[in-house]
């Protein structure tokens, strides 16, 4: 028997997970699937119950750090 979401937050996280899976499928169709690292990161967000705001801040910080490293090269 599958779990049913109990709270509004659980429903939001379930919706976000479903959107992530659809997006990954579309990326695969376009021959640009998410990397194992990207998949693991989003699974961590889901497992640990990160808010959408916290997820965005984390991804933004990683992108900014990567841009600095790339610019230094």
N, C-alpha and C positions, 0 to 999 in steps of 0.2 A: 504494500500500500504506500502511496507517495505522501510526502508531507504536504500539508496545506499551510500557507502563510498565516501567521497568527496576528500580526500587528501591521499597521500601515507601513512601518519601516521595512518589515519583512517582505511585504508586497512590492515596495519600491526596489529593494535589492534583487528580488526575483525578476522584476521587469528589466533591471539593468543587466542582469546576467543573460537574459534572453536576448536583449539587444546586442550584447557583446558577441554571443554565439552567431547571431545573424550577420553581424559585421565581419567576423572572422571568415564565415562562409563566403560572403561577397568578396572579401580580399583574396581568398583562395581562387575563386572563379577568375579574378583579374590577374592571377599568377603572382600575387604578392601577399602570401599568407602571413599572419603574425608570427614572429619568432617565438621560440620556446621561452625565451626570457620575458617577452611581452605577455604571453599567455600566463606564465607563472606569476607575474606581477598582478594581473587582474584577478587571478584566482586567490592570491593573498588578500587583495582588497575585499573580496567576497567572504573569504573564510574569517577574516578578522573584523568584518562589519564596518569598514571605513565609510565615512560619509562621502557624498559626492564632492563636497568642498575640499575635504582632506585629500581625496584622490587627485583632484585637479591641481592642488598646490604641490603635491608630491611629483606629479608628472611635469609640471612647469619647472620646478627646481631641477629635476633631472635634465630637462631639455636645455635649460640655461647653463648648467654645468657642462654639458656636452658641447654646447656652442663655444664656450670659453676654451675648452680643450682643443676643439677643432681650429679655432682662430689662432691659437698659440702654435699650431703645427706649421 
